[in-house]
Amino acid sequence: MDITVINRLASFGYVAKAEDMWAIRFLVDKVESTIKANINQSSVPRELFAIHVDMVCGEFLLGKKTNGDLDGFEIDINAAGLKRQTQGDTTNEFAVASVSSSEERLDAVIDLLLNGGKDSLTRFRRLAW
């Protein structure tokens, strides 16, 4: 999972450093726990792997931004392939023209990573007794 997260971050132009590895591992576990609690299952289904990775990346970038560790980092939306995201019968479009500043682009990408696949979690939810 760690290497997939690192590669996903690289697709946005962020090159992970050695000191990022602890945070990435922590967030992988944190997001896994969040997903398992949300769907009331003991493991994360394989079908949610991409959503898990995206949520970890969103948490990571949000943490870096909050701590001021992303100064000078500019996300290239076109290179990241975020013009259109389709998942099942749900399609999310990212309007590049409506997002003007680099901070707004970063915020929009972080929001998409954190929330873009949450609708899919419902399909795997089990009732708690």
N, C-alpha and C positions, 0 to 999 in steps of 0.2 A: 504494500500500500504506500509506504513512504516514497518509493521511487516514482510511483504514479503521481503523487501529489507534487513532487519536485518537478516532474515533467509538465504537469498542468500549470504550475506557477511559471515555468519557463515559457509556456505558450503565451502568457500575458506579458512577457518581458522581464519577469523577476527571476534573477539567478539566485538560488538558495545558497547560503553560506554554511560552513560547518557549525557555526553558533546557532543556526536556525533549526538544526536537527532535533534538539530537545523539544522545542515548541511544536514542531510538526508532529512528532511522536505523541506528545501530550494531546494535541488537538485531534489526532486520529482516534485516540481512545475516548476523548470527551464527546466527539460527534457520534461515535459508535454508541456510547451510552445514551445519548439524547435520542437517537433513532430507535434504539431498542425500547426505551421507555415510552416513546410516542406510539410505537406499533404493538407494544406489549408482547414482545417475543424475546427469546433468549439469545438469538443471533440475528445479524443483519442479512436479509436475503440477498443473494447474488445479483438480482435484478436492480438492487439499490446501490450497487457499487459506484456508479458514476455520480450519483447524487451525493453519496458519502464523500467522495473525493472533492466535488465542488464545494460542499459545505465546509470541509476542512480548509480549502483554499480561501474561501470567503472569510472564515474566522481568522485565518493567518493574516491576510491582507488588512482586515479591520484592526487587528491588534497592532500590526506594524504602523498603520496610519494613526491610530490613537496615541501610540507612543512617540510619534514624530520620526519614525525610522524610515519613512518613505519619501523624505525630502528629495526632490529632483527626479523621482520616479514618475514616468509618464506611461500610461497604459495605451497600447496601440490596439484599439477595438477591431480594426480591420484585420490585423494579423492574428488576433485572438479568435476570429471567426464568430463574432457575436452578432452578426447582422440578423440572423434568424435562428431560433432554437425550436426544434420540434421534438416532442416527446409523446408518443402515442397519438391521441387525437387533440393534444394541446400544443399550440404554437405561440411562442413568445418572440416578438419582433423588437429589435433594439434600434431605435431611431437615432442614428449618429448625428444627423443635422440638428436635432433638438437639444443636444447636449454640447454646450459650448466650451466650458473650461475643463482643464485636465482633472481637477478635483471632482467636478460633477461626473465626468466619465468614470473615474475611479469609484465614486460612490455608487453609480449605476451598476457597474460590474460587480462590486461587492454585494449589492442587494440581489442581483440576479443569481450569484453563486450561493448566497445564503438561503434564498427563498424560491428559486426557480423550480426546484423539483419537489417541494413540500407537498404538492397535491398528490404526487405518486405514493406518498407514504400511506395514505388512506386505504389504498388497495390491499395493503399488507397488515392492516390493523386487526388485532384480535381483541375480543371483549375481555375485560378483567372481571373476575368473580370475587 
